[in-house]
Amino acid sequence: MYLYLLASAFISFVIVKLLSGKMSVSHWWVRFSRKLSNQWSKQRHVAGKNVMRVILFTITALVGMFALITSKLNDGVEMVLRRRVFSIRKFFLRMLLRQRLWVYDQLHFVSKLYFGLVHSLSAPHPTTYGFQDVLPSLPVPPLAKTVQRYLRSVRPLLTDAEYADTERAAQELISGGVGDQLQRLLITRQRNTVNWLEEWWEKYAYLINRVPLVINSNWYGLDRFDPPTSWNARRAANLIHASLDFQRRLANEELPAIRLVGVMPFCMNQYRRMFGTARVPGEHIDEIVCHEGSSHVVIICRGQFFRLDCYHDDARKEPLSREELEHQITAILTQARADAYPTLGVLTAQDRTTWAKQRIQLIEKSERNRASVHCIESALVCFCLDEESPDTLIDQARLAFHSDGRNRWFDKAVQIIITENGRMAVNAEHTWADAPVVAYYLAYVLLAEEKYDPNADAGSRRASLTASLPPPAALQWDLPADAAEWVETAAEGLRKQAEGVDLHILRFKYFGKNFPKSCRMSPDAFVQMALQLTYQELTGRNALTYESAQTRLFAHGRTETTRSCSIASKAFCDAMQDPEVSNGKRAHLLRKAIRRHVRTMQNAMNGRGVDRHLLGLRIAAMENGVELPALFKDKGYQFEWELSTSQTPVQRGAGGGFGPVAFGGYGVSYNPAEQELFFHITSFSQCPDTSSEKFAEVLEHSLLKMHALLLSVEEDHEVLSSELEKVLANFEDPRAKLIAELFNHKKKKLL
């Protein structure tokens, strides 16, 4: 590994020197040949045993021969050949990106050297999709390793007898036969596709499901705490204008590629479907349709739909100014009448089969209906101008998550909601992309807003800018006779769905991610352990827990599951419930559980998770007529995700949330800010065993207990000591009592 990295560093150094003109080709070859011969003589016996090293030295020698040949040619031919260095650089970059050990220790010297190599071989200013053709493909992990990780993840959930049955089923899968056959099918698929999971994931995780998108699939996000204006028309104009700028830069590949630690490129493929995309319902399976070249947005106001063309010309060279957009939106607010047509948008809140049948009837009724539906589905984004003015976070969340559905089109990839008092929220369809993709777009437009003058006088606009604009066009419909009945039935169905969701938001103000970082702990893992402790205190047992991990380090990567409930997390939670366990032992178990969680997350990001591989084996068996292995019928595989969690880090605001997966479980989305933590907690109100408000109450207590625990055992730590003094100085702080109890517990153990 070290020899490989050093040789790669040498090659990248030479390429940079050659391209910068600071080293002659002939001079470089003399120096290179000496180094190569010396290194080869020292490592000959090692290289002979390592095929990769032999290949590396062969390629290096070819690069040297290439440089020698070009030194004998005239300048014109040499310049032509030097252009080929770009493809050579891409080859080495592709080879480097396949090395994955850096994921497990980013601070190691070898990892830093590796980052330097990747950075030197990368383009100075990569385009949005500049890394797409060098990203590695998602691997198919060794079957035995996946099964080993799976067994470790279900151990805290099963009794000894149940675990013995699961072990037998697992051994049967990896002992040859069906397991090997399915594994070979996956490997063959991986070799013949960009990403072996991509198509299957969209189909089986999303498109084939017949449940309504609202609550079950779509997620929501909330506004910043300090919106720049309370004028809804101006806020909408600002956001549309910023969105057009984002869309233009995305189309021209001017947005910088996202890179982990500033070096390792993320796949940007999901951004190709950011605009003009909708999930179109089908009777048996839905379809994601992306309309390229769209130049309009759809404004939904009082349940009616308006087409707003955003450019002065068909070539999309001159977008409307913010003043012009505001003028058009104001005209829509004046023109929109709630009684013009039934509020058809609520139809998209139904189960997919029902909505698919109604959509077919609607577009077959007339060409005008077909054109109106196409206008909505092909719009860059839908902007929903609501008449409500919610102030509390929970009211804002409910409006964004479901509302009454009459001013929405839930099939759209992105819906931006603007309230009467100028607050913004988002409702996003989940199939086409994951939350971080939309969060990046929202961060861009919110940052762009700061450059606009929120107090600009509307009367100062030049009349010539708006006089020539055609008025926004209201979409027209020829409705079937029973359309009004469809709408009311759909609205009643959504009302019942909404009443069935118990949503609560916890704003935890005592500390943020700054505290676990001061303890040299991962903030994400710290929160996950708090969730494990909360669930055990509420139910007396452990839950199969889902946390989303990104696999965008691979081409067309989406997500993998981090199974947060582990043997180590169970040991920590048990210790916190046992009064005989010392604080020191509890803190040790907490650190151990956090280290295990971090490693599980790293494996998931590295394509070495459990669930996507097992899903692939199941689908391969189903599509090839192979009998499903016993492991997939075992109790360990039948558990539901009673805790479905995800981190949604945003710079401003409270983040967002999603619905629960299991009837008796919780959906928990959290945003760890620097000085506070936000939790969006959902459950089903019909379930007698769940309560989002109770979960939030116990979660707050769990976080305080973990905070007090670490303070009690690390009171000599400078940062923690100052924190301890600050807490104990305020006797009304609920942490003070907990800390006092833990200190008394510590003293008793010492005695």
KEVEXMI-867746 format. One record per residue (C-alpha): residue in three letters; x, y, z. Coordinates in steps of 0.25 Angstrom, whole numbers, plus 2048, in hexadecimal, padded with zeros to 3 digits. Example, Ala and Ser with C-alpha at 12.3 -4.5 7.8 and 13.67 -1.06 7.14 Angstrom:
ALA8317EE81F
SER8377FC81D
This chain:
MET800800800
TYR80B80A804
LEU8138067F7
TYR8078087EF
LEU8048167F5
LEU81281B7F4
ALA8138167E5
SER80681D7E2
ALA80B82A7E9
PHE81782A7E0
ILE80F8287D4
SER8058337D7
PHE81183C7DB
VAL81883A7CE
ILE80B83D7C6
VAL80984A7CD
LYS81784E7CA
LEU81684A7BC
LEU8098527BA
SER80F85E7C1
GLY81B85E7B8
LYS82485E7C4
MET82C8517C0
SER83184D7B3
VAL82C83F7AE
SER83A83A7AB
HIS83F83E7B9
TRP8348387C0
TRP83682B7B9
VAL84482A7BE
ARG84082C7CC
PHE8348237CB
SER83C8177C6
ARG8458187D1
LYS83A8187DC
LEU83380D7D5
SER83F8047D4
ASN8428067E3
GLN8348047E7
TRP8327F87DF
SER83F7F17E4
LYS83A7F47F3
GLN82C7EF7F1
ARG82E7E57E6
HIS82A7D97EF
VAL81E7E17F4
ALA8197E57E7
GLY81A7D77E2
LYS8107D37EC
ASN8067DF7E9
VAL8007E07DC
MET7FB7EE7DE
ARG8097F37E1
VAL80E7EC7D4
ILE8037F37CC
LEU8068007D3
PHE8157FF7CF
THR8127FB7C1
ILE8098077BF
THR8138107C5
ALA81E80B7BC
LEU81480D7B0
VAL81281C7B5
GLY82281D7B5
MET8238177A7
PHE8188217A3
ALA82082D7A8
LEU82D8287A2
ILE826827794
THR820834795
SER82E83A798
LYS83283678A
LEU82783C783
ASN82484A77F
ASP81C854787
GLY81085377F
VAL80F844780
GLU81384478F
MET80784D792
VAL7FE84478B
LEU803838794
ARG8038407A0
ARG7F484279F
ARG7F38337A1
VAL7F98357AF
PHE7EB8397B3
SER7E682B7B0
ILE7F28257B7
ARG7EF82E7C3
LYS7E08297C3
PHE7E581B7C2
PHE7ED81D7CF
LEU7E28257D6
ARG7D881A7D3
MET7E280F7D8
LEU7E48187E5
LEU7D581A7E8
ARG7D480B7E8
GLN7DC80B7F5
ARG7D380B801
LEU7DC80A80D
TRP7DC819810
VAL7CD818814
TYR7D1812821
ASP7DC81C825
GLN7DC82981E
LEU7E682F828
HIS7F1824825
PHE7FE82881E
VAL7FB81F813
SER7ED824811
LYS7F2832810
LEU7FC82E806
TYR7F18277FE
PHE7E98347FF
GLY7F483C7F9
LEU7F68327ED
VAL7E78337EA
HIS7E78427EB
SER7F48437E2
LEU7ED83A7D8
SER7E08417D8
ALA7DD84D7CF
PRO7DF85B7D6
HIS7D185F7D4
PRO7C88527D1
THR7BB8547CB
THR7AE84F7D1
TYR7AF8427CA
GLY7BE8427C8
PHE7C18367D1
GLN7B582D7CC
ASP7BE8247C3
VAL7C98217CD
LEU7C081D7D9
PRO7C080F7DD
SER7B48067DB
LEU7AD8017E8
PRO7B37F47EC
VAL7AC7E77EF
PRO7B27E37FD
PRO7B77D5800
LEU7AB7CD804
ALA7B17C7810
LYS7B57D5815
THR7A77DB813
VAL7A17CF81B
GLN7AB7D1826
ARG7A77DF827
TYR7987DC827
LEU7997D1832
ARG7A17DC83B
SER7957E6838
VAL78A7DD83C
ARG7907D6848
PRO78B7E1852
LEU77D7DF84C
LEU77C7D084E
THR77B7C6859
ASP7867BB859
ALA77D7B1853
GLU7787BA848
TYR7877BE845
ALA78B7B0844
ASP7807AE839
THR7857BB832
GLU7937B5832
ARG78F7A882C
ALA7887B0821
ALA7947B981F
GLN79D7AD81E
GLU7947A7814
LEU7957B380B
ILE7A47B480B
SER7A77A580A
GLY7A67A57FB
GLY79A7A27F2
VAL78F7AC7F1
GLY7977B77F8
ASP7A37B67EF
GLN7997B67E3
LEU7937C37E7
GLN7A07C97EA
ARG7A57C67DC
LEU7997CC7D6
LEU79B7D97DE
ILE7AA7D97DA
THR7A67D77CB
ARG79C7E37CC
GLN7A77EC7D3
ARG7B07E97C7
ASN7A57ED7BD
THR79F7F97C3
VAL7A48077C9
ASN79E8037D6
TRP7987F67D8
LEU78E7FB7E3
GLU7898087DC
GLU77D8027D4
TRP7797F87DE
TRP7798027EA
GLU77080C7E2
LYS7678017DE
TYR7657F97EB
ALA7678047F5
TYR75E80E7EF
LEU75780D7E1
ILE7517FF7E4
ASN74A8047F1
ARG73C8077F0
VAL73A80F7FD
PRO73881E7FC
LEU7448277FB
VAL740830806
ILE74682C814
ASN74B81F80E
SER755823804
ASN756833803
TRP75E83A80D
TYR75E849811
GLY768854815
LEU76686181C
ASP76B86F81A
ARG776877821
PHE77287E82E
ASP77588C828
PRO76D88D81B
PRO771899813
THR76389E810
SER75589C815
TRP74F89F807
ASN74B892801
ALA74C8977F2
ARG75A89D7F4
ARG75F8917FC
ALA75A8887F0
ALA7608917E6
ASN76D8907ED
LEU76D8817EE
ILE76987F7E0
HIS7748897DB
ALA77E8817E3
SER7798747DE
LEU77A8787D0
ASP78987C7D3
PHE78B86F7D9
GLN7858677CD
ARG78D86F7C3
ARG79A86C7CA
LEU79685E7CC
ALA79385D7BD
ASN7A08647B9
GLU7A885B7C3
GLU7AD8677CB
LEU7A98627D9
PRO7B585C7DF
ALA7B584D7E2
ILE7B384A7F0
ARG7BF8437F7
LEU7C083D804
VAL7CB84380C
GLY7CD84C800
VAL7D48417F8
MET7CB8347F6
PRO7C18377EC
PHE7B28337EE
CYS7A982E7E3
MET7A183A7DD
ASN7988317D4
GLN78C8347DD
TYR78C8437D9
ARG7898407CB
ARG77B83E7CF
MET77A84A7D8
PHE7718527CF
GLY76584E7C6
THR7638417CD
ALA75683A7D2
ARG75282C7D6
VAL7478287CD
PRO73D81D7D3
GLY73B8107CC
GLU7308067D0
HIS73B7FC7D4
ILE7488047D4
ASP74C8127D3
GLU7568197CA
ILE7608257CC
VAL75F82E7C1
CYS7698397BF
HIS7658447B5
GLU77284B7B0
GLY7718597AA
SER76685E7B3
SER76686D7B5
HIS75986F7BE
VAL75586D7CC
VAL74786A7D1
ILE7418737DB
ILE73686C7E4
CYS72D8767EA
ARG71F8747F1
GLY7208667EB
GLN72186B7DC
PHE72D86A7D3
PHE7348757CB
ARG73F8747C1
LEU74A87E7C4
ASP75487F7B8
CYS7628837BE
TYR7698877B2
HIS7678927A8
ASP76B88979C
ASP76A87B798
ALA779879799
ARG77987C7A8
LYS7848867A7
GLU77D8927AE
PRO77588E7BB
LEU76B8977C1
SER7708A07CB
ARG76C89F7DA
GLU7638AC7D8
GLU75C8A57CC
LEU75A8987D3
GLU7548A07DF
HIS74B8A77D6
GLN74689A7CF
ILE7448937DD
THR73C89F7E2
ALA73389E7D6
ILE73188F7D9
LEU72D8927E8
THR72389C7E2
GLN71E8937D7
ALA71D8867DF
ARG70F8817E3
ALA70C8757EC
ASP6FF8727E5
ALA7058727D6
TYR7078637D6
PRO7078587E0
THR7148577E7
LEU71A84C7DF
GLY72884C7E6
VAL7228447F2
LEU7208387E8
THR72F8367E9
ALA72E8327F8
GLN7268257F5
ASP72C8177F3
ARG7338167E6
THR72A80D7DF
THR71E8157E2
TRP7258227DD
ALA72A81B7D1
LYS71C8177CC
GLN7178257CE
ARG72382B7C8
ILE7208237BB
GLN7128277BB
LEU7168357BD
ILE7208367B1
GLU71782D7A8
LYS70B8377AA
SER7118427A2
GLU71E84779C
ARG71D8537A5
ASN71E84A7B1
ARG72A8437AB
ALA7318507A9
SER72E8557B7
VAL7338487BE
HIS73F8497B5
CYS7418577B9
ILE7418547C8
GLU74A8477C6
SER75484E7BD
ALA75685B7C6
LEU76385E7CB
VAL75E85F7D9
CYS7508617DF
PHE74E86D7E8
CYS74286C7F2
LEU73D8797F7
ASP735876804
GLU72C87E80B
GLU730879819
SER73A881822
PRO73F87682B
ASP74987B836
THR74D86F83E
LEU756864839
ILE74C85983A
ASP741861833
GLN74C864828
ALA74F856827
ARG741851826
LEU73F85B81B
ALA74B856813
PHE749847816
HIS73B845812
SER732852814
ASP72484F80E
GLY72A84C800
ARG7218557F8
ASN72D85F7F5
ARG7378547F2
TRP73B84A7E7
PHE74283F7EE
ASP7488397E2
LYS7518447DF
ALA7608427E3
VAL76184F7EA
GLN7568587F0
ILE7598657F6
ILE74F86A800
ILE74D879803
THR74487D80E
GLU73C88A80F
ASN74688F819
GLY75288C810
ARG757880816
MET75D87580D
ALA75C86680E
VAL75E85A804
ASN75784D801
ALA7608447F9
GLU75D8367F2
HIS76782C7F6
THR7698237EA
TRP77182B7E1
ALA77B8307EC
ASP77F8307FA
ALA77D83B804
PRO78C841804
VAL78A8447F5
VAL77E84D7F7
ALA785852804
TYR7908577FB
TYR78785E7F2
LEU77F8657FD
ALA78C869804
TYR7908707F6
VAL7838777F5
LEU78287C803
LEU790881802
ALA78D8887F5
GLU78288F7FC
GLU78B897805
LYS79189E7F9
TYR7838A47F6
ASP77E8B07FC
PRO7728AC804
ASN76D8BB806
ALA76E8BF7F7
ASP7628C87F4
ALA7588C17EB
GLY7548CE7E5
SER7628D17E0
ARG7618C67D5
ARG7618CB7C7
ALA7538CA7C1
SER75A8C57B4
LEU75F8B97BA
THR7518B47BD
ALA7488BA7B3
SER74C8B17A8
LEU74B8A47B0
PRO73F89B7AD
PRO7368987B9
PRO73988B7C0
ALA7308807B9
ALA7268787C2
LEU72686A7BE
GLN7188657B8
TRP7118587BA
ASP7068507B4
LEU7028487C0
PRO6FA83B7C1
ALA6ED83B7C7
ASP6F28347D4
ALA6FE83D7D6
ALA6F98457E1
GLU6F68377E8
TRP7048337E6
VAL70983F7EC
GLU70183E7F9
THR7048307FB
ALA7128327F9
ALA71283E803
GLU70B83680D
GLY71582A80C
LEU72083480E
ARG71A83A81A
LYS71982C820
GLN72782A81D
ALA72C837823
GLU724834830
GLY72B827831
VAL73982D831
ASP73E83183F
LEU74983C83C
HIS751843846
ILE75E84C845
LEU76884C851
ARG771858851
PHE77C85485B
LYS78386085F
TYR78C85B86A
PHE798858861
GLY79A854852
LYS7A484D84A
ASN7AF855851
PHE7AE84C85E
PRO7B183E858
LYS7BC84584F
SER7C284A85C
CYS7C283C861
ARG7C8837854
MET7BC82F850
SER7B482F843
PRO7A8838845
ASP7A082F83C
ALA7A3823844
PHE7A182A851
VAL79382D84D
GLN79081F848
MET79481A855
ALA78A82385C
LEU78081E853
GLN783810857
LEU782813865
THR77581A863
TYR76F80F85C
GLN773805867
GLU76E80E872
LEU76180F86B
THR75F800867
GLY7687F886F
ARG76E7F2863
ASN7777F5857
ALA7727F9849
LEU7787F683B
THR77C804837
TYR77E80A82A
GLU788816827
SER78A81A819
ALA79981B814
GLN79D821807
THR7A48187FD
ARG7A68247F3
LEU7B58217F3
PHE7B18167E8
ALA7AB8197DB
HIS79C81B7DB
GLY79D8187EA
ARG79181B7F3
THR790815802
GLU79380A80A
THR78E806818
THR796808825
ARG7907FE82F
SER79280783B
CYS78D7FC845
SER7997F4849
ILE79F7EB853
ALA7A77F6859
SER79B800859
LYS7927F6860
ALA79E7F486B
PHE79E80386D
CYS78F80486E
ASP78E7F9878
ALA7997FF880
MET79280C881
GLN786805887
ASP78E7FD891
PRO79180489E
GLU79D7FB8A1
VAL7A57FF895
SER7AF80B898
ASN7AF818890
GLY7BD81488B
LYS7B8807885
ARG7AC80E87F
ALA7B5818878
HIS7BE80E873
LEU7B280686D
LEU7AD813867
ARG7BA815860
LYS7BB80785B
ALA7AD808856
ILE7B081584F
ARG7BD80F848
ARG7B4803844
HIS7AA80C83E
VAL7B4814836
ARG7BA808831
THR7AD80382C
MET7AA810825
GLN7B881081F
ASN7B5802819
ALA7A7806814
MET7AE81280D
ASN7B8809807
GLY7AE800801
ARG7B07F580B
GLY7A37F6812
VAL7997EB814
ASP78B7EF80F
ARG78D7F3801
HIS7957E67FE
LEU78A7DE804
LEU7807E57FC
GLY7887E27F0
LEU7887D37F3
ARG7797D37F5
ILE7767DA7E8
ALA7807D27E1
ALA7797C57E6
MET76B7CB7E3
GLU76E7CF7D4
ASN7767C27D1
GLY76C7B97D7
VAL7757B47E2
GLU76F7AF7EF
LEU7717BA7FA
PRO77B7B5804
ALA7777B2812
LEU77E7BE818
PHE7747C7812
LYS7687C0819
ASP76F7BF826
LYS76A7C8832
GLY7777D0832
TYR7747D5824
GLN7657D8827
PHE7677E3831
GLU7617F182D
TRP7697FE82D
GLU76380283B
LEU76D80E83B
SER76F81482D
THR77982082F
SER781829826
GLN78A835828
THR786842820
PRO79184C823
VAL78D85A81E
GLN795867822
ARG78886E825
GLY77B86A82A
ALA77585E831
GLY777854826
GLY76B84B821
GLY76583E823
PHE75E83181E
GLY753827822
PRO75581A82A
VAL75880D823
ALA75280382D
PHE744805833
GLY749803841
GLY75680B83E
TYR75C81983D
GLY762822832
VAL76D82B837
SER77483582F
TYR77E83E836
ASN78684A833
PRO79384B83D
ALA79585A83D
GLU7A2860844
GLN79B864851
GLU78D85D850
LEU78785084B
PHE77A84F843
PHE772842842
HIS766840839
ILE75E83483F
THR75282D838
SER74A82183C
PHE73C81C839
SER732821843
GLN729815841
CYS73480D848
PRO73180C857
ASP740809859
THR746815853
SER746824856
SER74F82E84F
GLU74E83885B
LYS75282D865
PHE75E82985C
ALA76383785C
GLU76183886B
VAL76982C86E
LEU77382F863
GLU77683D869
HIS779835876
SER78282B870
LEU78A83686A
LEU78B83D877
LYS78F83087E
MET79A82D874
HIS79F83C875
ALA79F83A884
LEU7A682D883
LEU7B283287B
LEU7B383E884
SER7B4835891
VAL7BF82C88C
GLU7C7837884
GLU7C684388E
ASP7D584688D
HIS7D484887E
GLU7D585787C
VAL7C9859872
LEU7C085087A
SER7C4856887
SER7C0864882
GLU7B385E87D
LEU7B185788B
GLU7B2864892
LYS7A986B889
VAL79E86188B
LEU79F85F89A
ALA79F86E89C
ASN79086E897
PHE7888668A0
GLU77C867898
ASP78386088C
PRO77E85188C
ARG78C84C889
ALA791851897
LYS78884689E
LEU78D83B895
ILE79B83F897
ALA79A83F8A6
GLU7938318A6
LEU79E82C89D
PHE7A98328A5
ASN7A382C8B2
HIS7A281E8AA
LYS7B18208A7
LYS7B58238B5
LYS7AD8178BA
LYS7B480E8B0
LEU7C28138B5
LEU7BE8108C3
